[in-house]
Amino acid sequence: MIDAFRRGCGFAVLTVMVVLASAPPLRAEDEPKEEKAVAKTPQEAFDQFKVAVKKKDKERFWTLLSKDSQKQVEEMAAMMSEASEDEKSDMAEKLGITLDELAKLSPKDLMLAVLFAADNAENLDEIEKSELADVKEDGDKAAGTRIENKGDKEEKKERAFFVKEDGEWKLDLAREMKEGHEGDDGGREEEEK
């Protein structure tokens, strides 16, 4: 019986080896892919963004940002990489990585690491609890109001912008930052008094 089992196993192993040897090599496109939900509306983009934050899904978080937003985030990260050695050391410590690991991060990965760092948990929690209201679409652009519920505190309302790129709605944080800073003197007027 044991000999029959061994012969059977030998046959099975041989069969697998022949099948594998004769099969074409697997290519990346042959591997099963998880279908990502395409954000068909600004609301869906906003909801998927919140889910990505909650799950700490950095890749989906990134793909839900408009191309201009991604570019701006990378430019901000490039400025961070020009920080002093002491600042870099502090940043590495906050991120729980070494200076060598920090130096190897791409601008995208650096900003995602900073965003999802433990000391930013309160801000991420606010994103998860925020809501979107009064969305108005205008072609491939949209705007609405993001409402951040602060629990006991008053809710905070800010404009939220979206853009449709490659058939999917994305968050336009670059426009948010631009329009949020238009006419903003950065507090300089107050300092001059």
C-alpha positions in Angstrom: 0.0 0.0 0.0 2.8 2.4 0.8 4.5 1.5 -2.5 1.3 2.2 -4.3 1.0 5.6 -2.5 4.6 6.5 -3.4 4.0 5.5 -7.1 0.8 7.5 -7.0 2.6 10.5 -5.5 5.4 10.2 -7.9 2.9 10.2 -10.8 1.2 13.3 -9.4 4.4 15.1 -9.0 5.6 14.2 -12.5 2.2 15.3 -13.9 2.4 18.6 -12.2 6.0 19.1 -13.4 5.1 18.3 -17.0 2.1 20.6 -16.9 4.2 23.4 -15.4 7.0 22.9 -17.9 4.6 22.9 -20.9 2.5 25.9 -19.7 3.4 29.4 -20.8 5.1 31.5 -18.1 2.7 33.5 -16.0 2.7 37.2 -16.9 1.5 39.9 -14.6 -1.6 40.4 -16.7 -2.5 36.7 -16.3 -2.6 37.0 -12.5 -6.0 37.5 -11.1 -6.5 41.2 -10.2 -8.8 42.6 -7.5 -11.3 44.8 -9.2 -11.1 48.3 -7.9 -14.3 50.2 -7.6 -14.3 53.1 -10.0 -15.6 56.3 -8.4 -18.4 57.2 -10.8 -19.5 60.3 -8.8 -17.8 62.8 -6.6 -19.6 61.3 -3.6 -18.2 57.8 -4.5 -14.7 59.3 -4.7 -15.2 60.9 -1.3 -16.5 57.7 0.2 -13.8 55.6 -1.3 -11.2 58.1 0.0 -12.6 57.8 3.5 -12.5 54.0 3.3 -8.8 54.1 2.0 -8.0 56.3 5.0 -9.7 53.9 7.4 -8.0 50.9 5.9 -4.7 52.7 5.6 -4.8 51.7 1.9 -2.0 54.0 0.7 -2.3 52.9 -2.9 -6.0 53.5 -3.3 -5.6 56.8 -1.3 -3.0 57.9 -3.9 -5.1 56.9 -6.9 -8.1 58.9 -5.6 -6.0 62.1 -5.8 -6.1 64.1 -9.0 -2.9 64.2 -11.0 -2.3 67.9 -10.0 -2.8 66.9 -6.4 -0.3 64.1 -6.7 2.2 66.5 -8.3 1.7 69.0 -5.5 2.1 66.3 -2.8 5.3 65.2 -4.5 6.6 68.8 -4.6 5.8 69.2 -0.9 7.7 66.0 -0.2 10.7 67.2 -2.2 10.8 70.3 0.0 10.7 68.0 3.1 13.6 66.1 1.8 15.7 69.3 1.8 15.2 69.7 5.5 18.1 69.9 7.9 19.7 66.7 9.3 18.1 67.4 12.7 14.6 67.8 11.1 15.2 64.6 9.0 16.2 62.8 12.2 13.0 64.0 14.0 10.9 63.0 11.0 12.5 59.5 10.8 11.9 59.0 14.5 8.2 60.0 14.2 7.8 57.6 11.3 9.6 54.8 13.1 12.3 54.4 10.5 16.0 54.9 10.1 17.6 57.9 8.3 18.7 55.5 5.6 15.2 54.3 5.1 13.9 57.9 5.1 16.4 58.8 2.4 15.2 55.9 0.2 11.6 56.9 0.3 10.1 58.3 -2.9 8.4 61.7 -2.5 5.0 59.9 -2.8 5.9 57.3 -0.1 7.3 60.0 2.2 4.1 62.0 2.1 2.0 58.9 2.5 4.2 57.8 5.5 3.8 61.3 7.1 0.0 61.3 6.5 -0.5 57.8 7.9 1.9 58.3 10.8 0.7 57.5 14.3 0.9 61.2 15.4 -1.6 62.1 12.6 -4.3 59.7 13.9 -6.6 62.5 15.0 -6.6 64.1 11.6 -7.2 60.8 9.9 -10.1 60.2 12.3 -11.6 63.5 11.3 -11.4 62.5 7.6 -13.2 59.2 8.3 -16.0 61.0 10.2 -16.4 63.8 7.6 -19.4 64.1 5.3 -19.9 65.6 1.9 -22.9 67.8 1.0 -24.2 70.1 -1.7 -22.2 68.7 -4.5 -22.6 70.4 -7.9 -21.1 68.9 -11.0 -20.0 71.1 -13.9 -18.7 68.9 -16.7 -15.5 67.2 -15.5 -15.3 69.3 -12.3 -17.3 69.4 -9.2 -17.5 71.2 -5.9 -19.2 70.5 -2.6 -18.9 71.1 1.1 -16.9 68.9 3.3 -18.3 68.8 6.9 -16.0 67.6 9.6 -17.8 66.6 12.7 -15.8 67.5 15.8 -17.9 65.8 18.4 -18.5 68.3 21.1 -17.0 71.1 19.1 -18.7 73.0 16.2 -18.5 71.3 12.9 -16.0 72.6 10.4 -17.1 73.3 6.8 -14.7 73.6 3.9 -15.0 73.5 0.2 -14.2 70.2 -1.5 -13.2 69.9 -5.1 -13.2 67.0 -7.5 -12.1 66.4 -11.1 -12.9 63.6 -13.5 -9.7 62.0 -14.9 -9.5 58.9 -17.0 -13.2 58.2 -16.4 -13.0 58.4 -12.6 -13.8 61.1 -10.1 -10.9 62.1 -8.0 -10.3 64.5 -5.1 -8.7 67.8 -6.3 -6.7 68.7 -3.2 -4.5 71.0 -5.3 -7.5 73.2 -6.1 -8.5 73.1 -2.4 -5.1 74.3 -1.4 -5.0 77.0 -4.1 -8.5 78.3 -3.4 -8.1 78.0 0.3 -5.0 80.2 0.1 -6.3 82.8 -2.4 -6.4 86.1 -0.6 -4.8 84.4 2.4 -2.0 86.6 3.7 -0.8 83.7 5.8 -1.3 85.8 8.9 1.2 88.4 7.8 -1.3 91.3 8.2 -1.8 90.3 11.8 2.0 90.2 12.4 2.5 93.7 11.0 0.1 95.2 13.6 
